[in-house]
């Protein structure tokens, strides 16, 4: 699917579910990985992640389009268009849009990385597991205030 087809799809969804036309640009943005789409308040344009379409199909992508159109139409009507606003929550439920997009498979595999470091308290022997290295000279044990030592864990 290209940007032209996406534009037609967004315009069709806007008329069908909101009864109002979408008069701005809709496009794909392949850099969107953690979010399904974006609405720009200055230009009123919408960007959609093509990765969501590839991974989860048209049904889930249409829910993302509805979500972004909720922002669009409420902002144009000068009503509460932010996630925390009641107008937004009610319209999103009414049209059947998704509140959150699904996590992409390659992202969920990355976030489940194993711990690389173990911090050990020299007094109470409490263990802290960390993914990132930290300077043990700057910190103390949260339980007893003892000195910490760091150990690198082997990859399993």
N, C-alpha and C positions, 0 to 999 in steps of 0.2 A: 504494500500500500504506500502511496506517495502523499505528499502534502496536499495536492489537489483533491484527492479522494477523501483525505481526512477533513478538509474544509467542508466538503459536501456532507459528510457524515455529521459533523458538528452542527451545521446549519439545519439538517433534517431532525436531529435530536432536539435542538432548540425549539423548533416549531412544534414538534410532536408533544413534548413533555412540558414546555414552558409557555407555549402559545405566543411566543415573541421571537422575532428574527435575531440571528447572530450576525452582526454587521461588521465584524472585525476579522483578523487573521487567526487561523489555527494552523499550527505546524508541529512536526515531530522534532524533538531535540534528543539526540542519542546520548548526550552527556547526563541526562536525568537517570540516576540509578537508584537513589534512595527514595525518590518520590515519583508518583505516577503522572503528575502534571503540575503546571503552574499557571496562575492567572496574574497578569500584569495590570496593576491599577492605573498606571500612567497611559499606556497605549491600548488597554482593554484586549490585548491579544492573549491567546491561550497556547501553551506548549504541552505536548503529550509525549510521554516516554514510549519509544517504539519497542523497548525491551519488555514492557508490560504486555503489549499486544502479542509479541512472539512467545512469551512464556505462558500467558494465561488466556489468550484468545480475545475475541471480540466482545463477549458478554462482560468480562471484567473491565475491559477498556472503555466500554460504554458507560459503566458506572463511574469511572474516573472522569469521563467527559461530562457527565451529569454533575459531578462534584464541582468541576471548574466552571460550568455554566451557572451553577448556583451563585458562586462568587460574582460572576459577570453580571447576571441580571439584577441581583440585589445591589451591587455597587452602582449600576446605571440608575436604578430606582431610588438611590440614596437611602437605602435601608441597611440593616446590619448584615454585612457580607463576610465578617470574620468568623473563624471557627467557633469562637466562644459565644457568638450572638444567637439569641433564640430564633430570630428570623431565618438565619442560615440553617440551624438544626431542623426547624420545622419544614422548610422547603426541601432540604436534602432527603428527609424521610418521606415526604409527599411524592417526590419524583423517583425514589428508589436508587439514589446514588450511594456510593460507598464512602464511609467516613475515613477509612485508611485503605491504602493499596497493599497488595500482597508483597511480601519480601521476595526479591528475585533469588532463584536457586544459587547462583554463584556468590551472592552477598551473604546468604545464610551459612554457606560452607566456610566463608572467610571469618565470620564473627565467632564461629565455634572453635577457634584455634585453642590449642592446649596451652597451659601455663608454661612459661619458660624459666621462671625464677621462684625460689622459695625463700622467704625471710624467716629466720628462726630467732626467737628470743632466747638470750643466754641465761636468763633467770627462771622464767616459768615454762620455757620450751614450747610456747605457743607458735604455731606455724601460720604464716601468711603466704598465700600463693598469688603471684603477679604475672601478668603478660609482659609488662614493661619493666626494664631495669630502673632502680631508684637508688639514690645516694643514702646509704644506711647511716651515715654520719649525721645527717640532718634530722632523722626521725628516731623515735623510741617506741617501745611496745605500748600498745593502747591499753593493755590489761594491767601491767605492773610497772611500766616505765623503764624496763630493762633495755640493755643494749641489743641491737639487732645485728645478725650476720646474714649474708646473702649467699645462696647456693644456686648454681645453674643446674636446671633439671635436664636430664638426657631425653632426647626425643624417642618416643615409644613407637 
